[in-house]
């Protein structure tokens, strides 16, 4: 079964939350394995990951055997980066640090073909990975998320949410906390907790999808109560380190 954007949109329409993780390492085996175990989507992190364009293309290829929806977090709001990720086969995009409606419009325009946007035709890799009729059947349903990571972005949120074609917003919890409190650690008891709740309410009122990066399971339960429909938890690197540390500690206890 090939993954398509409709796998996520159908769940959101039914009120079912979706889950994802991020890839920051260029492990093709890891990407293929993770794509097969049930995550709704997996995001290739081109902003903070140790990855280049070749890695991105190969990771998308490795993930294509699974039923997870492939996303890319582009490094910045640049049309060339947006179009390259889509041409490589990404079906959804997260765009960092959107703080104005103008920036959101620029991002959205790069996601879609004319007359809806300015995306240039050339999706040979996307066609191989998704559908021979990609331009007509898949490309119009690309999922576009503007990242809200600062108080400036929050101040312009209603205008950002009003941008036609934008699927939703994605809260970068650590950057937002850093912007609001001076610390990158998300703490719901601070101003950041209230802001995260209001962001979800504004997104839902505008008919957009509210997504967020979570730092632990308690954070996940909290944002679900707030109304977030999509949560991204950890990265391949963090999951590897967590599992390795737990295994080391347990083995040490067993051998003591």
C-alpha positions, 0 to 999 in steps of 0.5 A: 500500500503506497502512502498518500496524504489522504492517510493523514487527512482521513484520520484528522477528519475522523477526529483521530490523532496522528503520530510521527518521528523525525530522521536526523541520521542518514541510515537507510536501514533505519528509515526503512525499518521505522517506515514499516512499524506504524508511524503515521508519518516520518519527517526527514529533518533537513534543518537540524539533521546531519543530512544533505540533499542526497541523503534526503532523496535516498531516505525518501526512497528507503521509506517508500516501501512502508505505509508511512507518509513521508514529510520533510522539514526544509532548512528554511523558507526558500522556494528552491528547498521546498520544491526540491523536497517535493520533487524528491517525493515528500508528501508533506512539509514543515517550514521553520520560523514563519512569522508573517502572513507574507512568509506563509504565502511564499511557502505555500506558493512554492508547494503547489503548481500553477495556477494555485502556486509557483511550483515548477514541473519536474517531479520524476522522482515523486512520480516513481515513488507515488503515482504516474498521475502524480501532478493531477492526483497527488500534488494538489493534496500536498500537506503544508505546515507553517512552523510557529516558533516565536512570539512574533509568529503568535502575534501574526497567527490569525493572519498566517492561518488565513493564508489559502492553501496552508494545511496547518501550523506546527509548533516548535516547542523548544524554540517557542519556549526559548522565545517566551521564557529564555529557556528551550525546555517546555514547561506547561506551567510557564507562559508557553503552556498557555500560548500552546493552548491558544495556538491550537484553539486558533488553528481549529477555529480557522479550520486548520490542522494543529501539530506540535513537537512533544518532548515526553508522553505527559506533554503528548497527553496535555497537547491532545487535551488542547486539541492538537491533531498531530504530534511528532515525538523524538528523532531516530538519534534520540530513540537510539540513544534512549534504547541504548542507555536503557539496555546498558543500564539493564545489562549492568544490573543483570550482571551485577 
